[in-house]
């Protein structure tokens, strides 16, 4: 059985310089550190589906409002979510295509209905 690799053979790229790799690894580590919090990850999962306001996120996640606001502030600071004011409500959504791709990958790996335990 062949050993799995990170990239399929059809998508292999030229080697990356060690200093460039270090720079990218640093960014990946920063992202993974943010994702390593269960509340933040739960919020991102819900925001991957559609934009939500704080009240909706509180009802969906069960995270109490003070903690919810604190975690949303971290996600904003890390540029993973952005806000949009509509009337008296502030809506949150994923801030970039990169954030959408990461959340889609996590969903596919961990949350698909036919996933083996």
Secondary structure, 3 states (H helix, E strand, C coil): CCCCCCCCHHHCCCCCCHHHHHHHHHHHHHHHHHHCCHHHHHHHHHHHHCCEEHHHHHHHHCCCHHHHHHHHHHHHHCCCEEEEEECCEEEEEECCHHHHHHHHHHHHHHCCCCCCC
